[in-house]
């Protein structure tokens, strides 16, 4: 059942989103990608994903705002946040807003699959 989960991946690095979508779909997940916060918020409303993976540093808004939006609409949906920067307080703010797991980029596909499996098993 978890392998059929729909995952929303949000990152302004299009190549990263495309790679994660392609690789996770090979693992049996259904994936959609968004490249900014506004697009992600629209997809949260339209797609109701089973899991959300979001970058914390987006050009048009904070990933923390995406976490808040997911929590408001989908209270039990697991959220994984990632960032290429270990900005003090940013990961903590995301977790306080409702993120389940916080990762520092780069994240290998093997690590991401493991974390997704754990998040969906909760």
C-alpha positions as CSV (number, residue, x, y, z in Angstrom):
1,X,0.0,0.0,0.0
2,X,2.8,2.5,0.9
3,X,4.4,1.8,-2.5
4,X,1.2,3.3,-4.1
5,X,1.5,6.5,-2.0
6,X,1.3,9.8,-3.9
7,X,4.3,12.0,-3.1
8,X,4.6,15.7,-3.7
9,X,8.2,16.9,-4.2
10,X,8.9,20.6,-3.9
11,X,12.2,22.2,-4.8
12,X,13.3,25.1,-7.0
13,X,16.0,22.9,-8.5
14,X,14.0,21.4,-11.4
15,X,16.7,18.8,-12.1
16,X,16.5,17.5,-8.6
17,X,12.7,17.3,-8.6
18,X,12.8,15.5,-12.0
19,X,15.4,13.0,-10.7
20,X,13.6,12.3,-7.5
21,X,10.3,11.9,-9.4
22,X,11.8,9.5,-11.9
23,X,13.7,7.4,-9.3
24,X,10.8,7.2,-6.8
25,X,8.4,6.2,-9.5
26,X,10.7,3.3,-10.3
27,X,10.1,2.3,-6.6
28,X,6.4,2.2,-7.2
29,X,5.4,5.6,-5.8
30,X,3.2,8.0,-7.7
31,X,5.0,11.4,-7.7
32,X,4.2,15.0,-8.7
33,X,6.6,17.9,-8.6
34,X,6.4,21.6,-7.8
35,X,9.1,24.1,-8.4
36,X,7.9,26.9,-6.1
37,X,5.7,27.4,-3.0
38,X,2.7,28.8,-4.9
39,X,2.7,25.8,-7.2
40,X,3.1,23.5,-4.2
41,X,0.2,25.1,-2.4
42,X,-2.0,24.6,-5.4
43,X,-0.9,21.0,-5.7
44,X,-1.6,20.3,-2.0
45,X,-5.1,21.5,-2.6
46,X,-5.6,19.6,-5.9
47,X,-3.7,16.4,-5.3
48,X,-4.0,15.7,-1.5
49,X,-0.6,13.9,-1.5
50,X,0.1,11.1,1.0
51,X,3.5,12.5,1.7
52,X,5.2,15.8,1.1
53,X,8.9,16.4,0.6
54,X,9.9,20.1,0.5
55,X,13.0,22.2,0.3
56,X,13.0,24.8,3.1
57,X,14.6,27.6,0.9
58,X,12.3,28.5,-1.9
59,X,12.5,31.8,-3.9
60,X,8.9,32.8,-3.4
61,X,8.2,31.6,0.1
62,X,9.6,29.5,3.0
63,X,9.2,25.7,3.1
64,X,7.9,26.3,6.6
65,X,4.9,27.9,5.1
66,X,4.3,24.8,3.0
67,X,4.5,22.7,6.1
68,X,1.9,24.9,7.7
69,X,-0.4,24.6,4.7
70,X,-0.1,20.8,4.6
71,X,-0.8,20.6,8.4
72,X,-3.9,22.8,7.9
73,X,-5.3,20.8,5.0
74,X,-3.9,17.3,5.6
75,X,-3.2,17.0,9.4
76,X,-1.7,13.5,9.4
77,X,0.2,13.6,6.1
78,X,4.0,13.0,6.8
79,X,6.2,15.9,5.8
80,X,10.0,15.6,5.0
81,X,11.9,18.9,4.8
82,X,15.3,19.3,3.2
83,X,17.8,22.1,3.0
84,X,21.2,22.6,1.5
85,X,22.0,25.0,4.3
86,X,22.2,24.3,8.0
87,X,20.6,27.6,8.9
88,X,20.2,27.9,12.7
89,X,16.6,27.6,13.7
90,X,15.2,26.8,10.2
91,X,14.9,23.0,10.7
92,X,13.6,23.5,14.2
93,X,10.9,26.0,12.9
94,X,9.9,23.4,10.2
95,X,9.5,20.7,12.9
96,X,7.6,23.0,15.2
97,X,5.2,23.7,12.3
98,X,4.6,20.0,11.9
99,X,7.4,18.4,9.7
100,X,8.2,14.9,10.7
101,X,11.8,14.5,9.4
102,X,14.4,17.1,8.6
103,X,17.3,16.3,6.2
104,X,20.4,18.1,5.1
105,X,21.2,18.0,1.4
106,X,22.5,16.3,-0.5
107,X,20.3,13.3,0.2
108,X,21.0,10.0,-1.6
109,X,18.1,8.3,-3.2
110,X,18.7,5.3,-0.9
111,X,18.4,7.5,2.2
112,X,15.3,9.2,0.8
113,X,13.6,5.9,0.1
114,X,14.4,4.7,3.7
115,X,13.0,7.9,5.2
116,X,9.9,7.8,3.0
117,X,9.3,4.2,4.1
118,X,9.6,5.1,7.7
119,X,7.3,8.2,7.3
120,X,4.6,6.3,5.6
121,X,4.8,3.4,8.1
122,X,3.8,5.8,10.9
